[in-house]
Amino acid sequence: MVEYWFASGDFQSWYEGLDYMKRQGKHKQIVWAVTEDIGKRAKEINKDDLVAFWAIDPVKGIVGFGKVVKIVPNRDYPIYSCDQEDLEKNEKVDSPFTLEMEILWVGHPYPWLCLERVGDWVRPYIQAGLSRIAEPENVQNWKKLFDLTMLCQEMMAGETHSGVSSQLIETGAHTHKKLTTTTNEQVLYV
């Protein structure tokens, strides 16, 4: 069964994870690494689990979604700018628990993906670097954000505009906060 997760860190770390995978020839993947302690708590993560990429600085919001394709519990090679220094000092990286993920969407957060819109339910999950969402209500909240983002991507790509547009409104209508996007001035309810 697929589980739902938040991975959180600064925007620079997300960029470096994306850049590393591009240099490896994996242009549609991103890597994320956390400390051993967080990795031990996250040992339930599995291949095909879905992860929301949360940026904590300077943007506060979801900057992407991905599907886990590979788990490396004891990475010993550099990915991030700080890793080489860690290796020279300690002969190991500080964040060895590593996930490779297929990118489902990545970009600047849409308005409904920013902290002000997402709401308080997300706060406990974005503190730890990698957190599983266990509560059924919050799993549903995660899925709504994901579905809305994927539908908007389809609409922006011009695929079945009218069908996607009506699904967007229907998907977002459940929480009744009006929001206008820049895409064709479509009114959404999130």
Beta strands, then each sheet from edge to edge (+ up, - down):
strand 1: 4-9
strand 2: 29-34
strand 3: 50-55
strand 4: 61-72
strand 5: 97-106
strand 6: 130-133
strand 7: 178-180
strand 8: 187-189
sheet 1: 2+ 5- 4+ 3- 1- 6+
sheet 2: 7+ 8-
end
